Amino acid sequence: MAKVFVDKICTKCGKPFRTNNNSDKCYDCTLEELTGGIAPEEGDFNTARITSGTMNDQEYRNLQRDLKSVELG
């Protein structure tokens, strides 16, 4: 079942964004919040996409496939 995206305005920066989990913060603000403003680590990008609800179905499937490959590799 495809995720349903809704248009929202980020409560932190005021930028419009689309989310599928009713997040109040866009990807950029979520990433900044996760990292405390320091350089993000590799996993922070995916965490911000999931938390902000900006990851689409194909990106989510790709992430699942990649994580499974790492686990089995």
Secondary structure in CASP SS format (residue, H / E / C, confidence):
PFRMAT SS
TARGET T0000
AUTHOR 0000-0000-0000
METHOD secondary structure of the structure
MODEL  1
M C 1.00
A C 1.00
K C 1.00
V C 1.00
F C 1.00
V E 1.00
D E 1.00
K E 1.00
I E 1.00
C C 1.00
T C 1.00
K C 1.00
C C 1.00
G C 1.00
K C 1.00
P E 1.00
F E 1.00
R E 1.00
T E 1.00
N C 1.00
N C 1.00
N C 1.00
S C 1.00
D C 1.00
K C 1.00
C C 1.00
Y H 1.00
D H 1.00
C H 1.00
T H 1.00
L H 1.00
E H 1.00
E H 1.00
L H 1.00
T H 1.00
G C 1.00
G C 1.00
I C 1.00
A C 1.00
P C 1.00
E C 1.00
E H 1.00
G H 1.00
D H 1.00
F H 1.00
N H 1.00
T H 1.00
A H 1.00
R H 1.00
I H 1.00
T H 1.00
S H 1.00
G C 1.00
T C 1.00
M C 1.00
N C 1.00
D H 1.00
Q H 1.00
E H 1.00
Y H 1.00
R H 1.00
N H 1.00
L H 1.00
Q H 1.00
R H 1.00
D H 1.00
L H 1.00
K H 1.00
S H 1.00
V H 1.00
E H 1.00
L H 1.00
G C 1.00
END
